[in-house]
Amino acid sequence: MIVAMENDCFEGEKCISVYKVGEVAKITGVKEGTIRFYEKCGFLKEVARQTNGYRIYDDQHIFQVMVCDRVFDSFVNSRIRKSSMKIIEAARDWDPEAYRKALTEYRAAIQADIDRTKKAIGIALNRKPQQKDDGTRYSKKQAAELVGTTPEAIRNWERNGLIPQAKAYSKRYFNKSVLERMFVIRLLLDNGYGIMAILKFLRKMDEGDPKQAEKELTDPKGEDLQSKADYYLKALNKVLDDAEELENLAFAHHLLI
């Protein structure tokens, strides 16, 4: 544990601005309990204490709290969250190069999700006639990378009947038609639809009844897939805007120069 001097100077002879948790809360707009939670989770560098036991924070902590607040306030799914945690770790370690790299990867992950979502919306809502099979095939790993999911998730979709199952003891490959189906499944899952609702939707689509398929996805409030997909895409774009703010914060607090 680092012990801060009563005159607010520590780290050798270097004297820096220090704050109590209430002051950090006022500066950042983050509740005191949340700040302590970030500390407990290891998202902040070690916090010094005065001889009386009170926590003392510095300007780096201010930045780290603000980074956590921006990251956790943003709409995320598991794919983007994994990328965002690297930003928090780099901010905690005060590592400019790691922060810059993590931010670049974060933006790329968000943009990839936006692109995949637009593609999935086009497939699910435009209901264009299927193109003739051109013979292109994708392995489970390739399909997972294109769709933005995992091979394990695809196996689960097979087990639940969302996509055709492979023949026993044969290596699995997917054509473009099944790949497009995966894009739709991922979109529906990201928008909160359950496996049974998605299965009913896909069955009606396979039967050539898109109107009934759409009804399967309309919730009691009357929101349909179009409305939810638009909201989802809007939320993803907000995350991209928040990524810009994460860079601005780093320059403002002199992590990036």
Secondary structure, 3 states (H helix, E strand, C coil): CCECCCCCECCCCCECCEECHHHHHHHHCCCHHHHHHHHHCCCCCCCEECCCCCEEEEHHHHHHHHHHHHHHHCCCCHHHHHHHHHHHHHHHHCCHHHHHHHHHHHHHHHHHHHHHHHHHHHHHHHCCCCCCCCCCCEEHHHHHHHHCCCHHHHHHHHHCCCCCCCCCCCCCEECHHHHHHHHHHHHHHHCCCCHHHHHHHHHHHHCCCHHHHHHHCCCCCCCCHHHHHHHHHHHHHHHHHHHHHHHHHHHHCCCCC
